[in-house]
């Protein structure tokens, strides 16, 4: 899977709700982006790191993933864009056990 990234001028902002599809930039250090793919609901303070992100390099390759606290993402990351149509994935479950191949 690869993400298409256009070289547009960005206008970063902070604060606001963290939502699936938000894209955050890295103002310092290595150039990469964080794409929010899930926000888990919290019960009390659990889970503490409730925002699930995938990390993208500047060419759109997925290079990692992380979970972060929602308040940290909202207040300390630069919101630079949003993905409006996140893909749905469908799992095909294997119905038969794997066949063992003899190496004789």
N, C-alpha and C positions, 0 to 999 in steps of 0.2 A: 504494500500500500504506500502511496506517495501523496503528498499534499501539494496542490498547485499554489504557488506564491507569486503574485505580480509585484513588480517594483514600484509601488505607489508611494507617494509622500504620506507619512504617518503623522498623526496628531495624538500623542499619548495622553491618557487621563488616568486618574486614580480615584478610588472610592467607588461606590455603587455596588449593586448585587453581583455576585459571582454566579454565572449561568453556564450551562453546557453550550459550547460553541464559542465562548469568549477566547480571544487570542491575546496573549500577553507577551511583551518584548523584554529583552534583557538589556538594560541600559548600560551595564558595565560588564567587562569580561568578554567571554566568547560569544559570538553572535548566534543566538538561537531564539526560538519562540516556544511558548507553552500554549497548548490547545487544551481547554477543559473538555473532557469527555464524560465526566460524571461528577455529581455533587451528592454525597451520601447524607441522608437525614441524620440528625444528631439526637441522642438521648442523653440529656445532661451535657457532659463535656466529651462524650464518646460517640464516634471515634474522633479523636482530637484532630487528626489530619484527614479531613473529610472531603477534600477536593482532589479528584483524580485527573492528572494531566499527562499528555504525551509531549515529549520534547522534539522539536523539529529543527533541522539546520536550515541555513538560508536557501538551500536548493529544494527544500520540501521533503527531505528524507527523514524518516523517524529514527531518532538516535537515542531515545531513552524514555523513561516514564518516571513519575513521582507522585506522591501524595503530599499535599500541603494543607495547613490550617486555613480555613476560609477567611478569617480576619487578616492573615498575612498576605494572601493573594489580593484581597480587596484594597488594602491600605499601602502595600509596599511594592506591588508590581504595576507596570505600565500597561493599561488596557489599550491595545492598538487596533483591534479589529474584531470581527465576529463571523463565524461560519453559520449561515442560515439553514443549510440543508445538511445535517449530519447523516451519514450513511447508516442504513440498517444492515446488520449482518445476520445470516441464518446459518446455524450449525447443522451439519448433516451427521447424525449419530450413526456409528458403525453398528450394524445389527449382528454380524457374525464375528466370532473370535478370530484373531489373526492365525493364519496357517503357518506352522513352523516349517522351515525349509531345511532339509537335511544337507549337511556339508560333506557327504561321503564321496 
